[in-house]
Amino acid sequence: MHVFVLCLNYTIVTLRFKDNINSSYFLTKSEITFLENYLYNLKEWGQYDIAILGQCAQFLDFIHLIELSDRMINPSQNSINIPYVKQAIIQTVLNIINIFVDAGLYTPARKFIKYLENIKINDNYMFEKFTLVYNTARYNYKIGDEGALAVMNDCRKSLEFCKCFNTSNWIAEEIIRIKDQNSKNN
């Protein structure tokens, strides 16, 4: 078991290191299989395991991503209400929502948005709540709700108010990008 954990740690550290250097990095098929097997064999998801799914979600196929995400948020998990585990779950689900919205897979995106809305995110997790508002607006815009663009702009303005200019600028660029994509699709 010790060798397995060392291999898993090596894979994750390699992933994080390469991801920070080159955002176009991808995992090999054997690395993905290794990670999927590890995650599928979990009896109880801890903070570390949730972080692994969050870091690797972009490399998984959509079927496995849905299955593993469902296992992670399974209410029978004993650790699901431990505050730091719950926060890790929220952050990972937010990441997964983005992946599905980007791929145009709106049914699973909506399922995970509903999950986060139903668990009533604590006010202590203000960033996560804010991100859910933005992700929901982004989802709504992508499925045709033009009014959702106003919510996205309100999020951008709120970030400017808080002097989070890099994130605000990133949102402004994303709004332009998705408006362009939307006009090309129509």
C-alpha positions as CSV (number, residue, x, y, z in Angstrom):
1,M,0.0,0.0,0.0
2,H,2.9,2.4,0.8
3,V,4.3,2.0,-2.8
4,F,0.8,2.7,-4.2
5,V,0.5,5.9,-2.1
6,L,4.0,7.0,-3.2
7,C,3.1,6.4,-6.9
8,L,-0.2,8.3,-6.4
9,N,1.6,11.2,-4.8
10,Y,4.2,11.3,-7.5
11,T,1.5,11.4,-10.2
12,I,-0.4,14.2,-8.5
13,V,2.8,16.3,-7.8
14,T,3.9,15.7,-11.4
15,L,0.4,16.8,-12.6
16,R,0.5,20.0,-10.5
17,F,4.0,20.9,-11.4
18,K,3.5,20.4,-15.1
19,D,0.1,22.1,-15.0
20,N,1.7,25.2,-13.5
21,I,4.3,25.3,-16.2
22,N,2.3,24.3,-19.2
23,S,-1.5,24.5,-19.2
24,S,-1.7,22.2,-22.3
25,Y,-0.2,19.3,-20.4
26,F,-2.2,16.1,-20.4
27,L,-2.0,12.8,-18.5
28,T,-1.1,9.6,-20.2
29,K,-3.7,6.8,-20.5
30,S,-1.9,4.8,-17.9
31,E,-1.8,7.7,-15.4
32,I,-5.6,8.3,-16.0
33,T,-6.3,4.6,-15.5
34,F,-4.2,4.6,-12.3
35,L,-6.1,7.6,-10.9
36,E,-9.5,6.3,-11.9
37,N,-8.8,2.9,-10.3
38,Y,-7.7,4.6,-7.1
39,L,-10.8,6.8,-6.9
40,Y,-13.2,4.0,-7.8
41,N,-11.8,1.8,-5.0
42,L,-12.3,4.4,-2.3
43,K,-14.7,3.5,0.5
44,E,-14.6,6.9,2.1
45,W,-13.6,10.1,0.3
46,G,-11.3,12.4,2.3
47,Q,-10.1,15.9,1.5
48,Y,-7.0,14.6,-0.3
49,D,-9.1,12.3,-2.5
50,I,-11.5,15.1,-3.4
51,A,-8.6,17.3,-4.3
52,I,-7.3,14.6,-6.6
53,L,-10.6,14.5,-8.4
54,G,-10.7,18.3,-8.6
55,Q,-7.2,18.5,-10.0
56,C,-7.7,15.7,-12.5
57,A,-11.4,16.2,-13.6
58,Q,-10.3,17.8,-16.8
59,F,-8.5,14.7,-17.9
60,L,-11.3,12.2,-17.3
61,D,-13.9,11.2,-19.8
62,F,-17.4,12.6,-19.0
63,I,-18.9,9.2,-18.1
64,H,-16.2,8.5,-15.5
65,L,-16.3,12.1,-14.3
66,I,-20.1,11.8,-13.6
67,E,-19.7,8.5,-11.9
68,L,-16.8,9.5,-9.7
69,S,-18.5,12.8,-8.8
70,D,-21.6,11.0,-7.8
71,R,-19.5,8.7,-5.5
72,M,-17.8,11.7,-4.0
73,I,-21.1,13.4,-3.1
74,N,-22.9,10.2,-2.0
75,P,-24.8,11.1,1.2
76,S,-23.6,7.8,2.8
77,Q,-20.1,9.2,3.0
78,N,-19.2,9.7,6.7
79,S,-16.9,12.6,6.1
80,I,-19.3,14.7,3.9
81,N,-20.2,17.1,6.7
82,I,-16.7,17.7,8.0
83,P,-16.2,21.4,7.2
84,Y,-12.9,21.2,5.3
85,V,-14.1,18.1,3.4
86,K,-17.4,19.9,2.6
87,Q,-15.5,22.9,1.3
88,A,-13.3,20.6,-0.8
89,I,-16.4,19.0,-2.3
90,I,-17.9,22.4,-3.1
91,Q,-14.8,23.5,-4.8
92,T,-14.5,20.3,-6.8
93,V,-18.1,20.4,-7.8
94,L,-17.7,24.0,-9.0
95,N,-14.8,22.9,-11.1
96,I,-16.8,20.0,-12.5
97,I,-19.7,22.3,-13.4
98,N,-17.3,24.4,-15.5
99,I,-16.0,21.4,-17.3
100,F,-19.5,20.3,-18.3
101,V,-20.7,23.8,-19.3
102,D,-17.5,24.2,-21.4
103,A,-18.3,20.9,-23.1
104,G,-21.9,21.8,-23.7
105,L,-23.1,19.0,-21.4
106,Y,-25.9,21.0,-19.7
107,T,-27.8,18.1,-18.0
108,P,-24.9,17.0,-15.7
109,A,-24.0,20.7,-15.2
110,R,-27.5,21.5,-14.0
111,K,-27.5,18.4,-11.8
112,F,-24.4,19.6,-9.9
113,I,-25.6,23.2,-9.7
114,K,-28.8,21.9,-8.1
115,Y,-26.7,19.8,-5.7
116,L,-24.8,22.9,-4.5
117,E,-28.0,24.9,-4.3
118,N,-29.6,22.2,-2.1
119,I,-26.7,21.8,0.3
120,K,-27.0,25.5,1.3
121,I,-23.4,26.6,1.2
122,N,-22.4,28.4,4.5
123,D,-21.7,32.1,4.4
124,N,-18.2,31.4,5.6
125,Y,-17.6,30.1,2.1
126,M,-18.3,33.4,0.4
127,F,-15.9,32.8,-2.5
128,E,-17.6,29.4,-3.3
129,K,-21.1,31.0,-3.0
130,F,-19.9,33.8,-5.4
131,T,-18.5,31.3,-7.8
132,L,-21.7,29.3,-7.8
133,V,-23.7,32.5,-8.7
134,Y,-21.3,33.2,-11.5
135,N,-21.2,29.6,-12.8
136,T,-25.0,29.4,-12.6
137,A,-25.3,32.6,-14.7
138,R,-22.8,31.3,-17.1
139,Y,-24.7,28.0,-17.5
140,N,-28.0,30.0,-17.9
141,Y,-26.5,32.2,-20.6
142,K,-25.1,29.2,-22.5
143,I,-28.6,27.6,-22.5
144,G,-30.1,30.7,-24.0
145,D,-31.0,33.1,-21.1
146,E,-29.7,36.4,-22.3
147,G,-30.5,38.0,-18.9
148,A,-27.9,35.9,-17.3
149,L,-25.3,38.1,-18.9
150,A,-26.3,40.9,-16.5
151,V,-25.6,38.6,-13.5
152,M,-22.2,37.8,-14.9
153,N,-21.5,41.5,-15.3
154,D,-22.7,42.1,-11.7
155,C,-20.2,39.5,-10.6
156,R,-17.5,41.3,-12.5
157,K,-18.4,44.6,-11.0
158,S,-18.4,43.1,-7.5
159,L,-14.9,41.8,-8.1
160,E,-13.8,45.3,-9.2
161,F,-15.3,46.7,-6.1
162,C,-13.3,44.3,-4.0
163,K,-10.2,45.3,-6.0
164,C,-9.9,41.8,-7.6
165,F,-8.9,43.3,-10.9
166,N,-7.2,40.2,-12.4
167,T,-10.3,38.1,-11.9
168,S,-12.6,40.9,-13.0
169,N,-10.6,41.3,-16.2
170,W,-10.7,37.5,-16.7
171,I,-14.5,37.6,-16.4
172,A,-14.7,40.5,-18.8
173,E,-12.7,38.5,-21.4
174,E,-14.8,35.4,-20.8
175,I,-18.0,37.4,-21.3
176,I,-16.7,38.7,-24.7
177,R,-15.6,35.1,-25.6
178,I,-18.9,33.5,-24.8
179,K,-20.9,36.3,-26.5
180,D,-18.8,35.7,-29.6
181,Q,-19.3,32.0,-29.4
182,N,-23.0,32.5,-29.0
183,S,-23.3,34.8,-32.0
184,K,-21.4,32.3,-34.1
185,N,-23.8,29.5,-33.0
186,N,-26.9,31.6,-34.0
